[in-house]
């Protein structure tokens, strides 16, 4: 992970956050797939290959508190129009340290590249691996800045039995990196609780812009 975004994320995973100075930094995209915004406490990072002066002008013109301008819908809509990209939502970005040993539940790896869950995950991540448990799925792959990122799915019929927490914890055992990242929509309180119960720490909010 050699990009500026990767360095910022690696430092945040160690607890070394950008200074809360109210600034917004504009840095190059870590690759052609990923553009977007990271908002830390009183410090934002816009990662895009667009003109930094255009970004700063749009932020200044946004009718919002300067500390929140980078996540304001008006700015994000302008950034999407400028880049020709779209986004799903603003996520809570969390991170957890890797753990030794095998995961806490039996998993079956899905190796079929045409499997719907594998094919979907490969749109947003590289080096994707997918495991199935009884009633759930764990997805692990490289996302923004090369970070190892996990996502889980739990069938409605087996919710409230601890499977989500077990899958999130399994990702900490299976990640090849020193840490593993995960995104949760802030409104999905159940998902937020699951990952925090599995030891994931809140780091930032993230708006990921996706190429059509």
SVG drawing of the C-alpha trace seen along z (x, -y; Angstrom):
<svg xmlns="http://www.w3.org/2000/svg" viewBox="-36 -30 41 56">
<polyline fill="none" stroke="black" stroke-width="0.4" points="0.0,0.0 2.1,-2.9 -0.5,-5.6 -1.2,-8.6 -4.6,-7.2 -3.0,-4.0 -0.6,-5.8 -3.4,-7.8 -5.4,-4.6 -2.5,-2.7 -1.7,-5.5 -5.3,-5.7 -5.4,-2.0 -2.5,-2.6 -4.4,-5.3 -2.4,-8.1 -5.1,-10.4 -4.8,-13.5 -4.7,-16.7 -8.1,-18.1 -7.3,-21.4 -10.4,-21.9 -8.6,-21.3 -9.6,-19.3 -6.7,-17.6 -7.0,-16.7 -4.9,-13.7 -4.7,-11.5 -6.9,-8.4 -5.1,-5.3 -6.2,-3.7 -8.6,-4.1 -11.4,-2.3 -11.6,-4.2 -12.4,-7.9 -14.2,-9.5 -14.0,-11.2 -12.7,-10.2 -13.9,-12.4 -12.0,-12.2 -12.5,-14.4 -12.2,-17.9 -10.1,-16.8 -11.2,-15.5 -9.4,-13.8 -10.8,-13.9 -9.2,-11.3 -9.8,-12.2 -7.8,-12.9 -9.9,-16.0 -8.4,-19.5 -7.7,-20.3 -8.6,-23.9 -12.1,-22.9 -12.5,-20.7 -11.6,-23.6 -13.9,-26.0 -16.8,-23.6 -16.2,-23.1 -16.1,-26.8 -19.3,-27.3 -21.1,-24.6 -23.7,-26.0 -22.6,-24.0 -20.3,-24.1 -16.7,-23.9 -16.0,-21.0 -18.9,-19.1 -18.7,-20.4 -16.9,-17.3 -19.8,-15.1 -22.5,-17.5 -24.9,-16.1 -24.5,-19.2 -20.7,-18.7 -21.0,-15.0 -23.5,-15.5 -21.2,-18.0 -18.3,-15.6 -20.3,-12.8 -21.3,-15.0 -17.7,-16.2 -16.3,-12.6 -19.2,-10.8 -19.4,-8.5 -22.1,-7.4 -22.3,-6.4 -24.4,-4.2 -24.2,-5.8 -22.0,-7.4 -20.5,-4.6 -18.9,-4.3 -15.4,-3.0 -14.1,-0.7 -10.9,1.3 -9.7,4.2 -6.4,5.9 -5.7,9.3 -6.0,12.3 -3.9,15.5 -5.3,19.0 -8.3,20.4 -11.7,18.6 -14.2,19.4 -16.7,21.2 -16.6,23.7 -16.5,22.1 -16.6,23.5 -14.7,21.4 -16.7,20.6 -14.2,20.8 -16.5,20.5 -15.8,17.1 -19.3,17.2 -21.0,17.5 -23.2,14.4 -21.7,13.3 -18.2,13.7 -19.0,11.9 -20.6,9.0 -17.7,8.6 -15.2,8.5 -16.8,5.3 -15.6,3.4 -12.6,5.4 -9.5,7.3 -8.2,10.7 -11.7,11.6 -12.3,14.7 -15.7,15.8 -16.6,18.3 -20.0,19.7 -21.3,20.7 -24.7,22.2 -26.9,19.1 -24.2,16.6 -21.4,15.5 -18.1,13.8 -16.4,11.8 -12.8,10.6 -10.8,8.7 -8.7,5.6 -10.6,2.3 -9.6,-1.4 -5.8,-1.9 -5.3,1.9 -6.8,2.3 -8.1,5.7 -11.8,5.3 -14.5,7.6 -18.3,7.8 -20.8,10.2 -24.3,11.4 -26.6,13.2 -29.9,14.8 -32.9,13.3 -34.0,16.7 -30.8,17.1 -30.4,13.5 -30.0,12.7 -28.0,15.9 -24.5,14.4 -23.6,15.5 -22.9,12.0 -20.5,11.3 -18.8,14.7 -18.4,13.9 -16.9,10.4 -14.6,12.0 -13.6,14.7 -12.4,12.0 -9.9,10.9 -8.4,14.5 -8.5,14.8 -7.1,11.5 -3.6,11.7 -2.9,8.1 -2.1,6.7 -5.6,5.3 -9.0,5.7 -11.4,3.0 -15.2,3.0 -17.9,0.5 -21.3,0.1 -24.1,-2.2 -24.6,-4.4 -28.4,-3.8 -27.9,-0.1 -27.4,0.0 -27.6,3.7 -24.6,4.0 -22.7,1.3 -23.2,3.2 -22.2,6.5 -18.8,5.2 -18.1,3.2 -18.9,6.3 -16.3,8.1 -13.7,5.5 -13.8,3.1 -13.0,-0.5 -14.7,-3.5 -12.1,-5.5 -13.9,-7.8 -16.8,-8.2 -16.4,-7.3 -18.2,-8.2 -17.0,-5.9 -17.6,-7.0 -18.0,-4.2 -17.3,-4.3 -20.2,-3.3"/>
</svg>
